[in-house]
Amino acid sequence: MNRLSRIEGQVRGIKRMVERDCYCPDILIQVSAVNAALNSFNKKLLSNHIRTCVAEDIRNGNEDTIEELVTVLQKVMK
């Protein structure tokens, strides 16, 4: 939740920069930082999901979870 709150703050900061008509390259750098933060969050969330939900489903014989994971990975990696 802390990571998401920081990202939310970064996005609000970008919005303020746009409203103040800040220098475009400065805004682009901040957007890039938000993208990196979101990618980092995605990696952490995906890792946790695989270690918990996916592993548990496989142990319980629910192999449909693998197909779901493949679909999610395809969407995330676009």
mmCIF file of the N, C-alpha and C atoms, coordinates in Angstrom:
data_MODEL
# 
_entry.id   MODEL 
# 
loop_
_atom_site.group_PDB 
_atom_site.id 
_atom_site.type_symbol 
_atom_site.label_atom_id 
_atom_site.label_alt_id 
_atom_site.label_comp_id 
_atom_site.label_asym_id 
_atom_site.label_entity_id 
_atom_site.label_seq_id 
_atom_site.pdbx_PDB_ins_code 
_atom_site.Cartn_x 
_atom_site.Cartn_y 
_atom_site.Cartn_z 
_atom_site.occupancy 
_atom_site.B_iso_or_equiv 
_atom_site.pdbx_formal_charge 
_atom_site.auth_seq_id 
_atom_site.auth_comp_id 
_atom_site.auth_asym_id 
_atom_site.auth_atom_id 
_atom_site.pdbx_PDB_model_num 
ATOM 1   N N  . MET A 1 1  ? 0.826  -1.198  0.000   1.00 0.00 ? 1  MET A N  1 
ATOM 2   C CA . MET A 1 1  ? 0.000  0.000   0.000   1.00 0.00 ? 1  MET A CA 1 
ATOM 3   C C  . MET A 1 1  ? 0.870  1.262   0.000   1.00 0.00 ? 1  MET A C  1 
ATOM 4   N N  . ASN A 1 2  ? 2.014  1.177   0.686   1.00 0.00 ? 2  ASN A N  1 
ATOM 5   C CA . ASN A 1 2  ? 2.911  2.339   0.701   1.00 0.00 ? 2  ASN A CA 1 
ATOM 6   C C  . ASN A 1 2  ? 3.405  2.677   -0.700  1.00 0.00 ? 2  ASN A C  1 
ATOM 7   N N  . ARG A 1 3  ? 3.769  1.628   -1.454  1.00 0.00 ? 3  ARG A N  1 
ATOM 8   C CA . ARG A 1 3  ? 4.231  1.855   -2.826  1.00 0.00 ? 3  ARG A CA 1 
ATOM 9   C C  . ARG A 1 3  ? 3.150  2.532   -3.660  1.00 0.00 ? 3  ARG A C  1 
ATOM 10  N N  . LEU A 1 4  ? 1.933  2.038   -3.535  1.00 0.00 ? 4  LEU A N  1 
ATOM 11  C CA . LEU A 1 4  ? 0.835  2.612   -4.315  1.00 0.00 ? 4  LEU A CA 1 
ATOM 12  C C  . LEU A 1 4  ? 0.569  4.052   -3.907  1.00 0.00 ? 4  LEU A C  1 
ATOM 13  N N  . SER A 1 5  ? 0.681  4.344   -2.629  1.00 0.00 ? 5  SER A N  1 
ATOM 14  C CA . SER A 1 5  ? 0.488  5.725   -2.164  1.00 0.00 ? 5  SER A CA 1 
ATOM 15  C C  . SER A 1 5  ? 1.560  6.642   -2.731  1.00 0.00 ? 5  SER A C  1 
ATOM 16  N N  . ARG A 1 6  ? 2.792  6.158   -2.783  1.00 0.00 ? 6  ARG A N  1 
ATOM 17  C CA . ARG A 1 6  ? 3.874  6.965   -3.365  1.00 0.00 ? 6  ARG A CA 1 
ATOM 18  C C  . ARG A 1 6  ? 3.625  7.211   -4.845  1.00 0.00 ? 6  ARG A C  1 
ATOM 19  N N  . ILE A 1 7  ? 3.194  6.166   -5.548  1.00 0.00 ? 7  ILE A N  1 
ATOM 20  C CA . ILE A 1 7  ? 2.902  6.307   -6.984  1.00 0.00 ? 7  ILE A CA 1 
ATOM 21  C C  . ILE A 1 7  ? 1.763  7.301   -7.189  1.00 0.00 ? 7  ILE A C  1 
ATOM 22  N N  . GLU A 1 8  ? 0.748  7.189   -6.359  1.00 0.00 ? 8  GLU A N  1 
ATOM 23  C CA . GLU A 1 8  ? -0.386 8.115   -6.445  1.00 0.00 ? 8  GLU A CA 1 
ATOM 24  C C  . GLU A 1 8  ? 0.092  9.557   -6.250  1.00 0.00 ? 8  GLU A C  1 
ATOM 25  N N  . GLY A 1 9  ? 0.989  9.764   -5.299  1.00 0.00 ? 9  GLY A N  1 
ATOM 26  C CA . GLY A 1 9  ? 1.540  11.095  -5.071  1.00 0.00 ? 9  GLY A CA 1 
ATOM 27  C C  . GLY A 1 9  ? 2.337  11.582  -6.263  1.00 0.00 ? 9  GLY A C  1 
ATOM 28  N N  . GLN A 1 10 ? 3.093  10.674  -6.876  1.00 0.00 ? 10 GLN A N  1 
ATOM 29  C CA . GLN A 1 10 ? 3.858  11.047  -8.065  1.00 0.00 ? 10 GLN A CA 1 
ATOM 30  C C  . GLN A 1 10 ? 2.928  11.475  -9.196  1.00 0.00 ? 10 GLN A C  1 
ATOM 31  N N  . VAL A 1 11 ? 1.830  10.746  -9.379  1.00 0.00 ? 11 VAL A N  1 
ATOM 32  C CA . VAL A 1 11 ? 0.882  11.079  -10.447 1.00 0.00 ? 11 VAL A CA 1 
ATOM 33  C C  . VAL A 1 11 ? 0.235  12.433  -10.174 1.00 0.00 ? 11 VAL A C  1 
ATOM 34  N N  . ARG A 1 12 ? -0.114 12.686  -8.919  1.00 0.00 ? 12 ARG A N  1 
ATOM 35  C CA . ARG A 1 12 ? -0.672 14.003  -8.579  1.00 0.00 ? 12 ARG A CA 1 
ATOM 36  C C  . ARG A 1 12 ? 0.353  15.107  -8.869  1.00 0.00 ? 12 ARG A C  1 
ATOM 37  N N  . GLY A 1 13 ? 1.612  14.822  -8.583  1.00 0.00 ? 13 GLY A N  1 
ATOM 38  C CA . GLY A 1 13 ? 2.663  15.789  -8.882  1.00 0.00 ? 13 GLY A CA 1 
ATOM 39  C C  . GLY A 1 13 ? 2.764  16.074  -10.367 1.00 0.00 ? 13 GLY A C  1 
ATOM 40  N N  . ILE A 1 14 ? 2.632  15.044  -11.178 1.00 0.00 ? 14 ILE A N  1 
ATOM 41  C CA . ILE A 1 14 ? 2.661  15.229  -12.638 1.00 0.00 ? 14 ILE A CA 1 
ATOM 42  C C  . ILE A 1 14 ? 1.478  16.088  -13.076 1.00 0.00 ? 14 ILE A C  1 
ATOM 43  N N  . LYS A 1 15 ? 0.327  15.824  -12.492 1.00 0.00 ? 15 LYS A N  1 
ATOM 44  C CA . LYS A 1 15 ? -0.858 16.614  -12.836 1.00 0.00 ? 15 LYS A CA 1 
ATOM 45  C C  . LYS A 1 15 ? -0.622 18.095  -12.520 1.00 0.00 ? 15 LYS A C  1 
ATOM 46  N N  . ARG A 1 16 ? -0.032 18.369  -11.365 1.00 0.00 ? 16 ARG A N  1 
ATOM 47  C CA . ARG A 1 16 ? 0.270  19.759  -11.000 1.00 0.00 ? 16 ARG A CA 1 
ATOM 48  C C  . ARG A 1 16 ? 1.274  20.372  -11.982 1.00 0.00 ? 16 ARG A C  1 
ATOM 49  N N  . MET A 1 17 ? 2.253  19.574  -12.396 1.00 0.00 ? 17 MET A N  1 
ATOM 50  C CA . MET A 1 17 ? 3.235  20.069  -13.364 1.00 0.00 ? 17 MET A CA 1 
ATOM 51  C C  . MET A 1 17 ? 2.562  20.459  -14.677 1.00 0.00 ? 17 MET A C  1 
ATOM 52  N N  . VAL A 1 18 ? 1.629  19.635  -15.137 1.00 0.00 ? 18 VAL A N  1 
ATOM 53  C CA . VAL A 1 18 ? 0.910  19.929  -16.382 1.00 0.00 ? 18 VAL A CA 1 
ATOM 54  C C  . VAL A 1 18 ? 0.061  21.178  -16.201 1.00 0.00 ? 18 VAL A C  1 
ATOM 55  N N  . GLU A 1 19 ? -0.627 21.277  -15.055 1.00 0.00 ? 19 GLU A N  1 
ATOM 56  C CA . GLU A 1 19 ? -1.462 22.457  -14.791 1.00 0.00 ? 19 GLU A CA 1 
ATOM 57  C C  . GLU A 1 19 ? -0.637 23.741  -14.756 1.00 0.00 ? 19 GLU A C  1 
ATOM 58  N N  . ARG A 1 20 ? 0.606  23.651  -14.279 1.00 0.00 ? 20 ARG A N  1 
ATOM 59  C CA . ARG A 1 20 ? 1.491  24.828  -14.199 1.00 0.00 ? 20 ARG A CA 1 
ATOM 60  C C  . ARG A 1 20 ? 2.268  25.046  -15.493 1.00 0.00 ? 20 ARG A C  1 
ATOM 61  N N  . ASP A 1 21 ? 2.001  24.203  -16.479 1.00 0.00 ? 21 ASP A N  1 
ATOM 62  C CA . ASP A 1 21 ? 2.664  24.309  -17.778 1.00 0.00 ? 21 ASP A CA 1 
ATOM 63  C C  . ASP A 1 21 ? 4.185  24.213  -17.643 1.00 0.00 ? 21 ASP A C  1 
ATOM 64  N N  . CYS A 1 22 ? 4.630  23.212  -16.867 1.00 0.00 ? 22 CYS A N  1 
ATOM 65  C CA . CYS A 1 22 ? 6.063  22.990  -16.680 1.00 0.00 ? 22 CYS A CA 1 
ATOM 66  C C  . CYS A 1 22 ? 6.711  22.517  -17.975 1.00 0.00 ? 22 CYS A C  1 
ATOM 67  N N  . TYR A 1 23 ? 8.000  22.570  -17.989 1.00 0.00 ? 23 TYR A N  1 
ATOM 68  C CA . TYR A 1 23 ? 8.806  22.172  -19.140 1.00 0.00 ? 23 TYR A CA 1 
ATOM 69  C C  . TYR A 1 23 ? 8.551  20.693  -19.463 1.00 0.00 ? 23 TYR A C  1 
ATOM 70  N N  . CYS A 1 24 ? 8.164  20.422  -20.686 1.00 0.00 ? 24 CYS A N  1 
ATOM 71  C CA . CYS A 1 24 ? 7.756  19.071  -21.110 1.00 0.00 ? 24 CYS A CA 1 
ATOM 72  C C  . CYS A 1 24 ? 8.783  17.986  -20.768 1.00 0.00 ? 24 CYS A C  1 
ATOM 73  N N  . PRO A 1 25 ? 10.060 18.192  -21.039 1.00 0.00 ? 25 PRO A N  1 
ATOM 74  C CA . PRO A 1 25 ? 11.023 17.140  -20.684 1.00 0.00 ? 25 PRO A CA 1 
ATOM 75  C C  . PRO A 1 25 ? 11.023 16.808  -19.185 1.00 0.00 ? 25 PRO A C  1 
ATOM 76  N N  . ASP A 1 26 ? 10.790 17.808  -18.332 1.00 0.00 ? 26 ASP A N  1 
ATOM 77  C CA . ASP A 1 26 ? 10.711 17.541  -16.894 1.00 0.00 ? 26 ASP A CA 1 
ATOM 78  C C  . ASP A 1 26 ? 9.511  16.649  -16.571 1.00 0.00 ? 26 ASP A C  1 
ATOM 79  N N  . ILE A 1 27 ? 8.405  16.904  -17.243 1.00 0.00 ? 27 ILE A N  1 
ATOM 80  C CA . ILE A 1 27 ? 7.205  16.082  -17.045 1.00 0.00 ? 27 ILE A CA 1 
ATOM 81  C C  . ILE A 1 27 ? 7.463  14.663  -17.546 1.00 0.00 ? 27 ILE A C  1 
ATOM 82  N N  . LEU A 1 28 ? 8.089  14.551  -18.706 1.00 0.00 ? 28 LEU A N  1 
ATOM 83  C CA . LEU A 1 28 ? 8.388  13.233  -19.269 1.00 0.00 ? 28 LEU A CA 1 
ATOM 84  C C  . LEU A 1 28 ? 9.276  12.418  -18.334 1.00 0.00 ? 28 LEU A C  1 
ATOM 85  N N  . ILE A 1 29 ? 10.223 13.060  -17.691 1.00 0.00 ? 29 ILE A N  1 
ATOM 86  C CA . ILE A 1 29 ? 11.093 12.355  -16.746 1.00 0.00 ? 29 ILE A CA 1 
ATOM 87  C C  . ILE A 1 29 ? 10.269 11.840  -15.564 1.00 0.00 ? 29 ILE A C  1 
ATOM 88  N N  . GLN A 1 30 ? 9.332  12.646  -15.096 1.00 0.00 ? 30 GLN A N  1 
ATOM 89  C CA . GLN A 1 30 ? 8.492  12.209  -13.977 1.00 0.00 ? 30 GLN A CA 1 
ATOM 90  C C  . GLN A 1 30 ? 7.557  11.072  -14.391 1.00 0.00 ? 30 GLN A C  1 
ATOM 91  N N  . VAL A 1 31 ? 7.040  11.136  -15.607 1.00 0.00 ? 31 VAL A N  1 
ATOM 92  C CA . VAL A 1 31 ? 6.197  10.047  -16.124 1.00 0.00 ? 31 VAL A CA 1 
ATOM 93  C C  . VAL A 1 31 ? 7.009  8.757   -16.201 1.00 0.00 ? 31 VAL A C  1 
ATOM 94  N N  . SER A 1 32 ? 8.240  8.879   -16.638 1.00 0.00 ? 32 SER A N  1 
ATOM 95  C CA . SER A 1 32 ? 9.116  7.716   -16.711 1.00 0.00 ? 32 SER A CA 1 
ATOM 96  C C  . SER A 1 32 ? 9.345  7.125   -15.319 1.00 0.00 ? 32 SER A C  1 
ATOM 97  N N  . ALA A 1 33 ? 9.493  7.975   -14.323 1.00 0.00 ? 33 ALA A N  1 
ATOM 98  C CA . ALA A 1 33 ? 9.676  7.503   -12.949 1.00 0.00 ? 33 ALA A CA 1 
ATOM 99  C C  . ALA A 1 33 ? 8.432  6.767   -12.453 1.00 0.00 ? 33 ALA A C  1 
ATOM 100 N N  . VAL A 1 34 ? 7.256  7.269   -12.809 1.00 0.00 ? 34 VAL A N  1 
ATOM 101 C CA . VAL A 1 34 ? 6.009  6.592   -12.408 1.00 0.00 ? 34 VAL A CA 1 
ATOM 102 C C  . VAL A 1 34 ? 5.911  5.234   -13.104 1.00 0.00 ? 34 VAL A C  1 
ATOM 103 N N  . ASN A 1 35 ? 6.257  5.192   -14.386 1.00 0.00 ? 35 ASN A N  1 
ATOM 104 C CA . ASN A 1 35 ? 6.241  3.911   -15.106 1.00 0.00 ? 35 ASN A CA 1 
ATOM 105 C C  . ASN A 1 35 ? 7.176  2.902   -14.445 1.00 0.00 ? 35 ASN A C  1 
ATOM 106 N N  . ALA A 1 36 ? 8.352  3.356   -14.053 1.00 0.00 ? 36 ALA A N  1 
ATOM 107 C CA . ALA A 1 36 ? 9.310  2.461   -13.395 1.00 0.00 ? 36 ALA A CA 1 
ATOM 108 C C  . ALA A 1 36 ? 8.755  1.980   -12.056 1.00 0.00 ? 36 ALA A C  1 
ATOM 109 N N  . ALA A 1 37 ? 8.121  2.866   -11.315 1.00 0.00 ? 37 ALA A N  1 
ATOM 110 C CA . ALA A 1 37 ? 7.541  2.490   -10.022 1.00 0.00 ? 37 ALA A CA 1 
ATOM 111 C C  . ALA A 1 37 ? 6.408  1.489   -10.204 1.00 0.00 ? 37 ALA A C  1 
ATOM 112 N N  . LEU A 1 38 ? 5.580  1.688   -11.223 1.00 0.00 ? 38 LEU A N  1 
ATOM 113 C CA . LEU A 1 38 ? 4.496  0.739   -11.498 1.00 0.00 ? 38 LEU A CA 1 
ATOM 114 C C  . LEU A 1 38 ? 5.048  -0.610  -11.932 1.00 0.00 ? 38 LEU A C  1 
ATOM 115 N N  . ASN A 1 39 ? 6.088  -0.603  -12.755 1.00 0.00 ? 39 ASN A N  1 
ATOM 116 C CA . ASN A 1 39 ? 6.711  -1.862  -13.168 1.00 0.00 ? 39 ASN A CA 1 
ATOM 117 C C  . ASN A 1 39 ? 7.281  -2.599  -11.970 1.00 0.00 ? 39 ASN A C  1 
ATOM 118 N N  . SER A 1 40 ? 7.896  -1.876  -11.067 1.00 0.00 ? 40 SER A N  1 
ATOM 119 C CA . SER A 1 40 ? 8.441  -2.483  -9.855  1.00 0.00 ? 40 SER A CA 1 
ATOM 120 C C  . SER A 1 40 ? 7.324  -3.086  -9.006  1.00 0.00 ? 40 SER A C  1 
ATOM 121 N N  . PHE A 1 41 ? 6.228  -2.362  -8.886  1.00 0.00 ? 41 PHE A N  1 
ATOM 122 C CA . PHE A 1 41 ? 5.069  -2.865  -8.140  1.00 0.00 ? 41 PHE A CA 1 
ATOM 123 C C  . PHE A 1 41 ? 4.515  -4.124  -8.799  1.00 0.00 ? 41 PHE A C  1 
ATOM 124 N N  . ASN A 1 42 ? 4.409  -4.103  -10.135 1.00 0.00 ? 42 ASN A N  1 
ATOM 125 C CA . ASN A 1 42 ? 3.913  -5.279  -10.869 1.00 0.00 ? 42 ASN A CA 1 
ATOM 126 C C  . ASN A 1 42 ? 4.779  -6.506  -10.610 1.00 0.00 ? 42 ASN A C  1 
ATOM 127 N N  . LYS A 1 43 ? 6.099  -6.328  -10.638 1.00 0.00 ? 43 LYS A N  1 
ATOM 128 C CA . LYS A 1 43 ? 7.008  -7.449  -10.409 1.00 0.00 ? 43 LYS A CA 1 
ATOM 129 C C  . LYS A 1 43 ? 6.810  -8.029  -9.013  1.00 0.00 ? 43 LYS A C  1 
ATOM 130 N N  . LYS A 1 44 ? 6.708  -7.156  -8.025  1.00 0.00 ? 44 LYS A N  1 
ATOM 131 C CA . LYS A 1 44 ? 6.519  -7.599  -6.645  1.00 0.00 ? 44 LYS A CA 1 
ATOM 132 C C  . LYS A 1 44 ? 5.179  -8.325  -6.490  1.00 0.00 ? 44 LYS A C  1 
ATOM 133 N N  . LEU A 1 45 ? 4.121  -7.761  -7.058  1.00 0.00 ? 45 LEU A N  1 
ATOM 134 C CA . LEU A 1 45 ? 2.791  -8.364  -6.968  1.00 0.00 ? 45 LEU A CA 1 
ATOM 135 C C  . LEU A 1 45 ? 2.750  -9.710  -7.675  1.00 0.00 ? 45 LEU A C  1 
ATOM 136 N N  . LEU A 1 46 ? 3.332  -9.787  -8.862  1.00 0.00 ? 46 LEU A N  1 
ATOM 137 C CA . LEU A 1 46 ? 3.354  -11.038 -9.617  1.00 0.00 ? 46 LEU A CA 1 
ATOM 138 C C  . LEU A 1 46 ? 4.139  -12.108 -8.872  1.00 0.00 ? 46 LEU A C  1 
ATOM 139 N N  . SER A 1 47 ? 5.272  -11.740 -8.333  1.00 0.00 ? 47 SER A N  1 
ATOM 140 C CA . SER A 1 47 ? 6.083  -12.680 -7.562  1.00 0.00 ? 47 SER A CA 1 
ATOM 141 C C  . SER A 1 47 ? 5.304  -13.228 -6.381  1.00 0.00 ? 47 SER A C  1 
ATOM 142 N N  . ASN A 1 48 ? 4.637  -12.353 -5.665  1.00 0.00 ? 48 ASN A N  1 
ATOM 143 C CA . ASN A 1 48 ? 3.828  -12.768 -4.517  1.00 0.00 ? 48 ASN A CA 1 
ATOM 144 C C  . ASN A 1 48 ? 2.678  -13.669 -4.952  1.00 0.00 ? 48 ASN A C  1 
ATOM 145 N N  . HIS A 1 49 ? 2.043  -13.329 -6.050  1.00 0.00 ? 49 HIS A N  1 
ATOM 146 C CA . HIS A 1 49 ? 0.921  -14.122 -6.563  1.00 0.00 ? 49 HIS A CA 1 
ATOM 147 C C  . HIS A 1 49 ? 1.370  -15.545 -6.909  1.00 0.00 ? 49 HIS A C  1 
ATOM 148 N N  . ILE A 1 50 ? 2.517  -15.654 -7.575  1.00 0.00 ? 50 ILE A N  1 
ATOM 149 C CA . ILE A 1 50 ? 3.024  -16.976 -7.962  1.00 0.00 ? 50 ILE A CA 1 
ATOM 150 C C  . ILE A 1 50 ? 3.365  -17.798 -6.726  1.00 0.00 ? 50 ILE A C  1 
ATOM 151 N N  . ARG A 1 51 ? 4.024  -17.164 -5.764  1.00 0.00 ? 51 ARG A N  1 
ATOM 152 C CA . ARG A 1 51 ? 4.455  -17.884 -4.551  1.00 0.00 ? 51 ARG A CA 1 
ATOM 153 C C  . ARG A 1 51 ? 3.299  -18.299 -3.654  1.00 0.00 ? 51 ARG A C  1 
ATOM 154 N N  . THR A 1 52 ? 2.189  -17.582 -3.726  1.00 0.00 ? 52 THR A N  1 
ATOM 155 C CA . THR A 1 52 ? 1.070  -17.884 -2.833  1.00 0.00 ? 52 THR A CA 1 
ATOM 156 C C  . THR A 1 52 ? -0.084 -18.526 -3.593  1.00 0.00 ? 52 THR A C  1 
ATOM 157 N N  . CYS A 1 53 ? -0.838 -17.731 -4.293  1.00 0.00 ? 53 CYS A N  1 
ATOM 158 C CA . CYS A 1 53 ? -2.068 -18.193 -4.951  1.00 0.00 ? 53 CYS A CA 1 
ATOM 159 C C  . CYS A 1 53 ? -1.818 -19.313 -5.960  1.00 0.00 ? 53 CYS A C  1 
ATOM 160 N N  . VAL A 1 54 ? -0.869 -19.086 -6.865  1.00 0.00 ? 54 VAL A N  1 
ATOM 161 C CA . VAL A 1 54 ? -0.615 -20.071 -7.911  1.00 0.00 ? 54 VAL A CA 1 
ATOM 162 C C  . VAL A 1 54 ? -0.082 -21.370 -7.308  1.00 0.00 ? 54 VAL A C  1 
ATOM 163 N N  . ALA A 1 55 ? 0.891  -21.267 -6.426  1.00 0.00 ? 55 ALA A N  1 
ATOM 164 C CA . ALA A 1 55 ? 1.471  -22.458 -5.808  1.00 0.00 ? 55 ALA A CA 1 
ATOM 165 C C  . ALA A 1 55 ? 0.406  -23.250 -5.046  1.00 0.00 ? 55 ALA A C  1 
ATOM 166 N N  . GLU A 1 56 ? -0.445 -22.530 -4.312  1.00 0.00 ? 56 GLU A N  1 
ATOM 167 C CA . GLU A 1 56 ? -1.499 -23.217 -3.551  1.00 0.00 ? 56 GLU A CA 1 
ATOM 168 C C  . GLU A 1 56 ? -2.485 -23.918 -4.479  1.00 0.00 ? 56 GLU A C  1 
ATOM 169 N N  . ASP A 1 57 ? -2.895 -23.241 -5.541  1.00 0.00 ? 57 ASP A N  1 
ATOM 170 C CA . ASP A 1 57 ? -3.830 -23.854 -6.486  1.00 0.00 ? 57 ASP A CA 1 
ATOM 171 C C  . ASP A 1 57 ? -3.231 -25.108 -7.122  1.00 0.00 ? 57 ASP A C  1 
ATOM 172 N N  . ILE A 1 58 ? -1.960 -25.051 -7.475  1.00 0.00 ? 58 ILE A N  1 
ATOM 173 C CA . ILE A 1 58 ? -1.312 -26.213 -8.094  1.00 0.00 ? 58 ILE A CA 1 
ATOM 174 C C  . ILE A 1 58 ? -1.247 -27.369 -7.091  1.00 0.00 ? 58 ILE A C  1 
ATOM 175 N N  . ARG A 1 59 ? -0.887 -27.053 -5.843  1.00 0.00 ? 59 ARG A N  1 
ATOM 176 C CA . ARG A 1 59 ? -0.859 -28.099 -4.810  1.00 0.00 ? 59 ARG A CA 1 
ATOM 177 C C  . ARG A 1 59 ? -2.231 -28.729 -4.617  1.00 0.00 ? 59 ARG A C  1 
ATOM 178 N N  . ASN A 1 60 ? -3.281 -27.944 -4.812  1.00 0.00 ? 60 ASN A N  1 
ATOM 179 C CA . ASN A 1 60 ? -4.649 -28.434 -4.652  1.00 0.00 ? 60 ASN A CA 1 
ATOM 180 C C  . ASN A 1 60 ? -5.204 -29.056 -5.930  1.00 0.00 ? 60 ASN A C  1 
ATOM 181 N N  . GLY A 1 61 ? -4.375 -29.167 -6.955  1.00 0.00 ? 61 GLY A N  1 
ATOM 182 C CA . GLY A 1 61 ? -4.783 -29.826 -8.191  1.00 0.00 ? 61 GLY A CA 1 
ATOM 183 C C  . GLY A 1 61 ? -5.501 -28.930 -9.187  1.00 0.00 ? 61 GLY A C  1 
ATOM 184 N N  . ASN A 1 62 ? -5.565 -27.645 -8.938  1.00 0.00 ? 62 ASN A N  1 
ATOM 185 C CA . ASN A 1 62 ? -6.239 -26.723 -9.852  1.00 0.00 ? 62 ASN A CA 1 
ATOM 186 C C  . ASN A 1 62 ? -5.227 -26.204 -10.875 1.00 0.00 ? 62 ASN A C  1 
ATOM 187 N N  . GLU A 1 63 ? -5.055 -26.936 -11.939 1.00 0.00 ? 63 GLU A N  1 
ATOM 188 C CA . GLU A 1 63 ? -4.072 -26.578 -12.951 1.00 0.00 ? 63 GLU A CA 1 
ATOM 189 C C  . GLU A 1 63 ? -4.567 -25.493 -13.908 1.00 0.00 ? 63 GLU A C  1 
ATOM 190 N N  . ASP A 1 64 ? -5.850 -25.129 -13.806 1.00 0.00 ? 64 ASP A N  1 
ATOM 191 C CA . ASP A 1 64 ? -6.369 -24.014 -14.618 1.00 0.00 ? 64 ASP A CA 1 
ATOM 192 C C  . ASP A 1 64 ? -5.643 -22.718 -14.279 1.00 0.00 ? 64 ASP A C  1 
ATOM 193 N N  . THR A 1 65 ? -5.118 -22.667 -13.081 1.00 0.00 ? 65 THR A N  1 
ATOM 194 C CA . THR A 1 65 ? -4.392 -21.481 -12.637 1.00 0.00 ? 65 THR A CA 1 
ATOM 195 C C  . THR A 1 65 ? -3.187 -21.205 -13.526 1.00 0.00 ? 65 THR A C  1 
ATOM 196 N N  . ILE A 1 66 ? -2.574 -22.235 -14.047 1.00 0.00 ? 66 ILE A N  1 
ATOM 197 C CA . ILE A 1 66 ? -1.410 -22.051 -14.922 1.00 0.00 ? 66 ILE A CA 1 
ATOM 198 C C  . ILE A 1 66 ? -1.830 -21.316 -16.187 1.00 0.00 ? 66 ILE A C  1 
ATOM 199 N N  . GLU A 1 67 ? -2.941 -21.715 -16.765 1.00 0.00 ? 67 GLU A N  1 
ATOM 200 C CA . GLU A 1 67 ? -3.438 -21.051 -17.979 1.00 0.00 ? 67 GLU A CA 1 
ATOM 201 C C  . GLU A 1 67 ? -3.779 -19.599 -17.667 1.00 0.00 ? 67 GLU A C  1 
ATOM 202 N N  . GLU A 1 68 ? -4.392 -19.364 -16.521 1.00 0.00 ? 68 GLU A N  1 
ATOM 203 C CA . GLU A 1 68 ? -4.721 -17.996 -16.103 1.00 0.00 ? 68 GLU A CA 1 
ATOM 204 C C  . GLU A 1 68 ? -3.447 -17.169 -15.952 1.00 0.00 ? 68 GLU A C  1 
ATOM 205 N N  . LEU A 1 69 ? -2.415 -17.753 -15.355 1.00 0.00 ? 69 LEU A N  1 
ATOM 206 C CA . LEU A 1 69 ? -1.146 -17.050 -15.178 1.00 0.00 ? 69 LEU A CA 1 
ATOM 207 C C  . LEU A 1 69 ? -0.518 -16.713 -16.535 1.00 0.00 ? 69 LEU A C  1 
ATOM 208 N N  . VAL A 1 70 ? -0.555 -17.650 -17.458 1.00 0.00 ? 70 VAL A N  1 
ATOM 209 C CA . VAL A 1 70 ? -0.013 -17.404 -18.799 1.00 0.00 ? 70 VAL A CA 1 
ATOM 210 C C  . VAL A 1 70 ? -0.764 -16.232 -19.462 1.00 0.00 ? 70 VAL A C  1 
ATOM 211 N N  . THR A 1 71 ? -2.067 -16.220 -19.342 1.00 0.00 ? 71 THR A N  1 
ATOM 212 C CA . THR A 1 71 ? -2.873 -15.138 -19.924 1.00 0.00 ? 71 THR A CA 1 
ATOM 213 C C  . THR A 1 71 ? -2.508 -13.797 -19.294 1.00 0.00 ? 71 THR A C  1 
ATOM 214 N N  . VAL A 1 72 ? -2.380 -13.779 -17.977 1.00 0.00 ? 72 VAL A N  1 
ATOM 215 C CA . VAL A 1 72 ? -2.009 -12.545 -17.289 1.00 0.00 ? 72 VAL A CA 1 
ATOM 216 C C  . VAL A 1 72 ? -0.629 -12.079 -17.736 1.00 0.00 ? 72 VAL A C  1 
ATOM 217 N N  . LEU A 1 73 ? 0.319  -12.995 -17.825 1.00 0.00 ? 73 LEU A N  1 
ATOM 218 C CA . LEU A 1 73 ? 1.668  -12.626 -18.247 1.00 0.00 ? 73 LEU A CA 1 
ATOM 219 C C  . LEU A 1 73 ? 1.660  -12.043 -19.658 1.00 0.00 ? 73 LEU A C  1 
ATOM 220 N N  . GLN A 1 74 ? 0.865  -12.613 -20.549 1.00 0.00 ? 74 GLN A N  1 
ATOM 221 C CA . GLN A 1 74 ? 0.776  -12.091 -21.909 1.00 0.00 ? 74 GLN A CA 1 
ATOM 222 C C  . GLN A 1 74 ? 0.239  -10.669 -21.923 1.00 0.00 ? 74 GLN A C  1 
ATOM 223 N N  . LYS A 1 75 ? -0.729 -10.380 -21.048 1.00 0.00 ? 75 LYS A N  1 
ATOM 224 C CA . LYS A 1 75 ? -1.296 -9.029  -20.982 1.00 0.00 ? 75 LYS A CA 1 
ATOM 225 C C  . LYS A 1 75 ? -0.310 -8.055  -20.364 1.00 0.00 ? 75 LYS A C  1 
ATOM 226 N N  . VAL A 1 76 ? 0.384  -8.500  -19.332 1.00 0.00 ? 76 VAL A N  1 
ATOM 227 C CA . VAL A 1 76 ? 1.329  -7.630  -18.625 1.00 0.00 ? 76 VAL A CA 1 
ATOM 228 C C  . VAL A 1 76 ? 2.530  -7.304  -19.488 1.00 0.00 ? 76 VAL A C  1 
ATOM 229 N N  . MET A 1 77 ? 2.923  -8.245  -20.336 1.00 0.00 ? 77 MET A N  1 
ATOM 230 C CA . MET A 1 77 ? 4.153  -8.073  -21.110 1.00 0.00 ? 77 MET A CA 1 
ATOM 231 C C  . MET A 1 77 ? 3.932  -7.432  -22.477 1.00 0.00 ? 77 MET A C  1 
ATOM 232 N N  . LYS A 1 78 ? 2.778  -6.869  -22.726 1.00 0.00 ? 78 LYS A N  1 
ATOM 233 C CA . LYS A 1 78 ? 2.506  -6.205  -24.004 1.00 0.00 ? 78 LYS A CA 1 
ATOM 234 C C  . LYS A 1 78 ? 3.428  -5.043  -24.205 1.00 0.00 ? 78 LYS A C  1 
# 
